[in-house]
Amino acid sequence: MNKIALITGASNGIGLELARIFAKNGYDIVAVARNEEKLHKACEDLCGYGTKIHALSVDLSRYDEIEKLKQRIDNDGLALDALVINAGQGLGGRFIGGTALEKELQLIRLNVDSYVHMAKIFLPAMIERQSGHVLMTSSISGTSPIPFEAIYGASKAFVNSFFWAIRNELKGSGLNMTLLMPGATETNFFKNAGQANTKVGASQPTKPAEVAERAWYALMSGHEYVYGSDEAEHEGDVLNRIQSESQKAQRHRIISEPDSASR
């Protein structure tokens, strides 16, 4: 019997590449995403690896839909060997006068609430079996204040803190937990966040498949955390450790300010 991995945000980008690499390595996949059409298209691709693919369309920003997801997993008798909490979204623009409160609260529900909710309801069964792999996708943005992405950056700082806290609590539980912190990656993330016209949005040097490979290696070899590229690692583990919060904010402002790509 194959192992089972539940992966959120699995319809495109890093999530799809993570699903692909788990499937390549013999895992059955529970692929979760909001857009049903994109999800089923992605799963048609994943079926080529010869493992079972369960496509579940879920809006993870809604409490009741996460509860229904858990009920579906339980009803189908699926015991998870890996939990990949990856779904998230960005939002660019000035906090005052540039972004809508409704969209910011929507982002928090997905980037923060769903991480807590998914961990709370899916980890206990894995702990009871004293085995399993847990990957949480955060961002290098969680290591620095991000002007013009203030809520996104803060949401990822939450994920980082949350990950390290519960990882410490769960020492000895049998779970292997890794934090993934990608930098700018070649996906639709910046376009969807309204940041295609920023320097960081216009320069996306890392392929999602490369990020997924690094994440897989780190998770399976017991690393605590991993960045999506060498450049992101230098920024996160060197620059963002030696500079003050004010210095980091100013450095990032240069690349995240609207229309900075054309300057």
C-alpha positions in Angstrom: 0.0 0.0 0.0 1.3 3.4 -1.0 1.9 6.2 1.5 -0.5 9.2 1.3 0.4 12.9 1.1 -2.2 15.7 1.4 -1.0 18.8 -0.4 -2.8 22.1 -0.4 -2.4 24.6 -3.3 -1.7 21.7 -5.5 -3.2 23.0 -8.8 -0.2 25.1 -9.9 3.2 26.5 -9.0 5.2 25.1 -6.1 2.2 23.1 -4.9 1.8 21.2 -8.1 5.6 20.5 -8.3 5.5 19.2 -4.8 2.6 16.9 -5.7 4.5 15.8 -8.7 7.7 14.9 -6.7 5.7 13.1 -4.0 3.8 11.1 -6.7 7.1 10.3 -8.5 8.3 8.8 -5.2 5.3 6.5 -4.8 2.9 8.5 -2.7 -0.8 8.6 -3.4 -1.8 12.3 -3.5 -4.7 14.1 -1.9 -4.5 17.3 -4.1 -6.4 20.2 -2.6 -7.0 23.6 -4.3 -9.9 26.1 -4.7 -10.1 26.3 -8.5 -11.7 23.0 -9.6 -10.9 23.3 -13.3 -7.2 23.9 -12.7 -7.1 21.2 -10.0 -8.5 18.5 -12.3 -6.2 19.6 -15.1 -3.2 19.2 -12.7 -4.4 15.9 -11.5 -4.7 14.5 -15.0 -0.9 15.2 -15.2 -0.3 13.6 -11.8 -2.1 10.4 -12.8 0.8 9.7 -15.2 3.0 8.6 -12.2 0.9 5.5 -11.5 -0.3 6.4 -8.0 -3.8 7.3 -6.8 -4.8 10.9 -7.1 -7.7 12.3 -5.1 -8.7 15.8 -6.3 -10.6 17.8 -3.7 -11.8 21.3 -4.5 -11.8 23.3 -1.2 -11.7 27.0 -0.3 -9.3 26.9 2.6 -10.1 30.4 3.6 -13.5 29.1 4.9 -13.6 27.3 8.2 -16.5 25.0 7.2 -14.8 23.8 4.1 -11.7 22.8 6.0 -13.9 20.9 8.4 -15.6 19.1 5.4 -12.2 18.3 4.1 -11.3 16.6 7.3 -14.6 14.7 7.3 -14.0 13.5 3.7 -10.5 12.3 4.6 -11.8 10.4 7.6 -14.8 8.9 5.7 -12.5 7.7 3.0 -10.2 6.1 5.6 -7.1 8.0 4.4 -4.3 7.9 6.9 -1.9 10.7 6.0 1.9 10.0 5.9 2.7 13.5 4.8 1.0 16.8 5.3 2.0 19.7 3.0 0.4 23.0 4.0 1.3 25.1 1.0 -1.7 27.1 -0.2 -1.4 30.9 0.1 -1.8 34.2 -1.7 -0.2 37.6 -1.9 -1.4 41.1 -2.1 0.5 44.2 -3.2 -0.1 47.9 -2.7 -0.1 50.6 -0.2 -1.8 49.6 3.1 -3.4 53.0 3.3 -5.1 54.0 0.0 -3.9 51.0 -2.1 -5.4 47.8 -0.7 -8.9 46.7 0.3 -9.6 45.5 3.8 -11.8 42.7 2.5 -8.9 41.3 0.5 -6.5 41.7 3.4 -8.7 39.7 5.7 -9.2 37.1 3.0 -5.5 36.7 2.8 -5.2 36.3 6.6 -7.9 33.6 6.6 -5.9 31.7 4.0 -2.3 32.4 4.9 -2.8 32.3 8.7 -6.1 30.7 9.8 -5.9 27.8 7.4 -2.4 26.9 8.6 -3.5 26.8 12.2 -6.7 24.9 11.3 -5.1 22.3 9.1 -2.3 21.6 11.7 -4.8 21.4 14.5 -7.0 18.8 12.9 -4.6 16.7 10.9 -1.5 16.4 13.1 -3.1 14.5 16.0 -3.6 11.3 14.0 0.0 11.5 12.7 1.3 12.0 16.2 -0.8 9.0 17.4 1.0 6.8 14.8 4.3 8.4 15.8 5.3 9.0 12.2 4.9 11.4 9.3 6.4 14.3 7.3 5.1 17.8 7.7 6.1 20.6 5.3 4.9 24.2 5.8 5.4 26.6 2.9 6.2 30.1 4.2 8.4 32.6 2.4 11.6 34.6 2.8 9.2 37.5 3.3 8.5 36.0 6.8 12.1 37.1 7.8 11.6 40.8 7.0 9.1 43.6 7.0 7.7 44.0 3.5 6.5 47.5 2.5 3.7 47.4 0.0 3.1 43.8 1.0 2.6 44.5 4.6 -0.2 42.0 5.3 1.4 39.2 3.2 4.8 39.7 4.9 3.2 39.7 8.4 1.2 36.5 7.5 4.4 34.7 6.6 6.2 35.9 9.8 3.3 34.3 11.6 3.8 31.0 9.8 7.5 31.1 10.7 6.9 31.7 14.4 4.0 29.2 14.5 6.1 26.5 12.8 9.1 26.9 15.1 6.9 26.9 18.2 4.9 23.7 17.4 8.0 21.9 16.0 9.6 22.4 19.4 6.5 21.3 21.2 6.3 18.1 19.1 9.9 17.0 19.6 9.9 13.2 20.2 6.4 12.8 18.6 7.8 11.0 15.6 7.0 13.8 13.2 9.6 15.2 10.8 8.8 18.9 10.2 10.4 21.2 7.7 9.8 24.9 6.9 10.0 25.9 3.2 10.9 29.6 2.5 10.9 30.3 -1.2 12.1 33.6 -2.7 10.9 35.1 -5.9 9.7 32.1 -8.0 8.5 31.8 -11.6 4.8 31.3 -10.9 1.6 33.5 -11.2 2.0 34.6 -7.6 3.1 38.2 -8.3 0.6 38.6 -11.1 -2.2 37.5 -8.9 -0.9 39.7 -6.1 -1.0 42.8 -8.4 2.8 43.1 -8.3 3.9 42.3 -11.8 5.1 45.9 -12.1 7.5 45.7 -9.2 11.2 44.8 -9.4 10.7 41.7 -7.4 7.7 40.7 -9.5 9.5 41.3 -12.8 12.5 39.2 -11.7 11.6 35.6 -10.8 14.7 33.6 -11.4 13.8 30.4 -9.6 11.7 27.6 -11.2 9.0 26.0 -9.0 10.4 22.6 -9.8 13.7 23.6 -8.3 12.0 24.8 -5.1 10.1 21.5 -4.8 13.3 19.5 -5.2 15.0 21.4 -2.5 11.9 21.1 -0.3 11.7 17.3 -0.9 15.4 16.8 -0.1 15.2 18.8 3.1 12.0 17.2 4.3 13.2 13.6 3.7 16.6 14.2 5.1 15.3 15.8 8.3 16.3 19.4 7.8 14.5 22.0 10.0 14.1 24.6 7.2 15.1 25.2 3.6 15.1 28.2 1.2 13.9 28.0 -2.3 17.3 29.1 -3.8 20.9 29.9 -2.8 20.0 33.6 -3.3 17.1 33.4 -0.9 19.2 31.5 1.6 21.8 34.3 1.6 19.1 36.9 2.0 17.4 35.1 4.8 20.3 33.7 6.7 22.8 36.5 6.2 21.3 39.9 5.3 18.1 39.5 7.3 20.0 38.4 10.4 22.5 41.3 10.5 20.2 44.2 9.5 17.7 45.9 11.7 14.0 45.7 11.0 14.1 49.3 9.7 17.0 48.6 7.4 15.4 45.5 6.0 12.1 47.3 5.4 13.9 50.0 3.4 16.0 47.5 1.4 12.8 45.6 0.4 10.9 48.8 -0.4 13.2 49.4 -3.3 12.0 46.2 -5.0 8.4 46.0 -3.8 7.2 49.6 -4.4 4.6 49.8 -7.2 6.0 50.6 -10.6 9.6 50.0 -9.4 10.2 47.6 -12.3 10.2 50.6 -14.7 12.6 52.8 -12.8 
